[in-house]
Amino acid sequence: MNACNACGPVEVAEVCDGVDQDCDGSTDESAPCAVFEACREGRCQEAPIVYEAERDFMHATGQPSADGWCGIPAPEVGAGHLIYGPYVDTLPQGRLVATFWLLADYNPARVFPDTVFARLEIIDADDGGRQIQGHGYPATPSGFGAPMTWAAFPVTFDNPGGHRLEFRIWWDRTNLLCVDRVEVAWAP
């Protein structure tokens, strides 16, 4: 007997409705939803695509941490890209927002609010490495609520669709900077 009290397998696709169509004891586990949506509680709900810093990106500098990937200033550590990649070409065409989740350590009494700790970039790898959103969005102390707190840095951009996109963070090595993830969704 299967989960629906019948004999044999049931060859039915799941639908996002809170019902176990395929009678395997799990509800909505493979139910399809639209881009930037996930099936939760029996209905498709808004959800960004999440790229984890330590897993989904490449790194030119920094090291893994409990919460992501960090650049820790030291004489032997050079400036460079904390993350770059993942060269994804499946994001839909249109106005999107990439939200970079960052944490920085700095002394507010010794750092100007507009000091640039890092540059957040979105690159079209299929268009000669062109920066899609301009010349790099600056991550400055004014964007963080306080030292050692996670902050969202949203960067809105127009995706041409079908191109390999690279999300990257250029770190200048002056302050500790960590990145947890980059979330991509439709722009508001």
C-alpha positions as CSV (number, residue, x, y, z in Angstrom):
1,M,0.0,0.0,0.0
2,N,1.3,3.4,-0.8
3,A,0.5,6.7,1.1
4,C,-2.9,6.9,-0.6
5,N,-3.9,3.4,0.6
6,A,-3.6,1.9,-2.9
7,C,-1.4,-0.7,-4.4
8,G,1.6,0.2,-6.7
9,P,3.3,3.4,-7.6
10,V,1.3,6.5,-8.6
11,E,2.7,8.3,-11.6
12,V,1.3,11.8,-11.1
13,A,3.2,15.1,-10.9
14,E,2.9,17.2,-7.8
15,V,1.0,20.4,-7.9
16,C,1.5,23.2,-5.3
17,D,-1.7,22.8,-3.4
18,G,-0.9,21.1,-0.1
19,V,-2.0,17.7,-1.4
20,D,0.2,14.6,-1.9
21,Q,-0.6,13.9,-5.6
22,D,2.1,11.2,-6.1
23,C,1.2,9.4,-2.9
24,D,4.8,9.2,-1.6
25,G,4.0,10.6,1.9
26,S,5.5,14.0,1.1
27,T,3.4,17.0,0.0
28,D,4.4,19.4,-2.8
29,E,8.0,18.2,-2.8
30,S,8.6,18.7,-6.5
31,A,5.7,21.0,-7.3
32,P,6.6,23.6,-10.0
33,C,6.2,27.3,-9.4
34,A,7.3,30.4,-11.5
35,V,10.7,31.9,-11.5
36,F,11.4,33.6,-8.1
37,E,8.7,31.5,-6.4
38,A,8.8,28.5,-4.2
39,C,6.0,26.2,-3.1
40,R,5.3,26.8,0.6
41,E,2.3,25.9,2.7
42,G,0.4,24.7,-0.4
43,R,0.9,27.7,-2.6
44,C,3.5,29.4,-4.8
45,Q,5.1,32.3,-2.8
46,E,7.7,34.9,-3.7
47,A,11.2,33.6,-3.1
48,P,14.6,34.8,-4.4
49,I,17.2,32.6,-6.0
50,V,20.0,32.3,-3.4
51,Y,23.7,31.9,-4.2
52,E,25.8,31.0,-1.1
53,A,29.2,32.7,-0.9
54,E,31.1,29.7,0.2
55,R,29.5,27.2,-2.1
56,D,28.3,28.8,-5.3
57,F,31.1,31.2,-6.1
58,M,34.8,31.2,-6.8
59,H,37.2,33.2,-4.7
60,A,40.5,35.1,-5.4
61,T,41.1,36.0,-1.8
62,G,39.6,35.5,1.7
63,Q,38.7,32.3,3.5
64,P,35.6,30.4,4.6
65,S,33.9,31.3,7.8
66,A,30.9,30.0,9.8
67,D,28.6,32.4,8.0
68,G,30.1,32.6,4.5
69,W,33.3,33.9,3.1
70,C,35.5,36.6,4.7
71,G,38.4,38.8,3.8
72,I,40.5,39.3,6.9
73,P,43.1,42.0,6.6
74,A,46.7,40.7,7.2
75,P,50.0,41.6,5.6
76,E,50.1,38.3,3.6
77,V,46.5,38.8,2.3
78,G,46.0,40.7,-0.9
79,A,43.1,42.7,-2.2
80,G,40.9,40.9,-4.8
81,H,37.6,39.4,-5.5
82,L,36.1,37.8,-2.4
83,I,33.5,36.2,-4.7
84,Y,33.0,35.9,-8.4
85,G,30.7,33.8,-10.5
86,P,28.5,31.7,-10.8
87,Y,28.1,32.6,-14.5
88,V,24.4,31.8,-14.5
89,D,22.5,32.1,-17.7
90,T,19.0,31.0,-16.5
91,L,17.8,34.2,-14.9
92,P,14.9,35.8,-16.7
93,Q,15.2,38.9,-18.9
94,G,14.0,42.1,-17.2
95,R,14.6,44.4,-14.2
96,L,16.1,42.4,-11.4
97,V,17.7,43.1,-8.0
98,A,20.8,41.3,-6.6
99,T,21.0,41.7,-2.9
100,F,24.5,41.2,-1.4
101,W,24.4,40.3,2.3
102,L,27.6,41.7,3.9
103,L,29.1,42.2,7.3
104,A,32.1,44.5,8.1
105,D,34.2,45.3,11.1
106,Y,35.3,48.9,11.4
107,N,35.7,51.7,14.0
108,P,33.0,54.3,13.3
109,A,35.2,57.0,15.0
110,R,38.1,56.4,12.6
111,V,36.3,55.7,9.3
112,F,34.4,58.3,7.1
113,P,30.8,57.2,6.3
114,D,31.7,57.3,2.5
115,T,34.8,55.1,2.8
116,V,34.6,52.4,0.2
117,F,35.2,48.9,1.7
118,A,34.3,47.0,-1.4
119,R,32.7,47.3,-4.8
120,L,29.7,45.2,-5.7
121,E,29.6,44.4,-9.4
122,I,27.3,42.6,-11.8
123,I,29.1,41.5,-15.0
124,D,27.7,40.2,-18.3
125,A,30.3,37.6,-19.2
126,D,28.9,37.1,-22.7
127,D,29.2,40.8,-23.5
128,G,33.0,41.3,-23.0
129,G,32.8,41.5,-19.2
130,R,30.6,44.7,-19.4
131,Q,29.3,45.9,-16.0
132,I,25.6,45.7,-16.3
133,Q,24.7,48.2,-13.5
134,G,27.4,50.8,-14.0
135,H,30.8,51.2,-12.5
136,G,30.5,49.1,-9.3
137,Y,28.2,49.8,-6.4
138,P,30.2,50.9,-3.4
139,A,29.8,49.2,0.0
140,T,30.4,52.0,2.6
141,P,30.0,52.2,6.4
142,S,26.8,54.2,5.9
143,G,25.2,51.1,4.4
144,F,25.8,49.0,7.5
145,G,23.7,49.6,10.6
146,A,26.7,49.1,12.8
147,P,30.0,47.2,12.8
148,M,29.7,43.4,12.8
149,T,26.1,43.4,11.8
150,W,24.7,41.8,8.6
151,A,23.4,44.3,6.1
152,A,21.6,44.0,2.7
153,F,23.1,45.9,-0.3
154,P,20.6,45.8,-3.1
155,V,21.8,46.4,-6.6
156,T,19.2,46.8,-9.3
157,F,20.1,45.9,-12.9
158,D,18.5,45.1,-16.3
159,N,19.2,41.5,-17.3
160,P,19.4,41.0,-21.0
161,G,18.4,37.3,-20.5
162,G,20.3,34.2,-21.7
163,H,23.7,35.8,-20.8
164,R,26.1,34.3,-18.3
165,L,26.0,36.7,-15.3
166,E,28.8,37.1,-12.8
167,F,28.2,38.6,-9.3
168,R,31.4,39.8,-7.7
169,I,32.8,41.7,-4.8
170,W,36.1,43.6,-5.1
171,W,37.6,43.9,-1.6
172,D,40.4,46.4,-0.9
173,R,41.6,44.5,2.3
174,T,41.5,47.6,4.6
175,N,38.7,46.2,6.9
176,L,37.3,42.8,7.7
177,L,34.5,42.1,5.2
178,C,32.3,39.0,5.0
179,V,29.7,37.9,2.4
180,D,27.0,35.4,3.3
181,R,25.0,35.2,0.1
182,V,23.6,37.0,-3.0
183,E,19.9,36.8,-3.5
184,V,18.3,37.6,-6.9
185,A,14.7,38.5,-7.5
186,W,12.4,40.7,-9.5
187,A,13.1,44.4,-8.8
188,P,10.4,46.2,-6.9
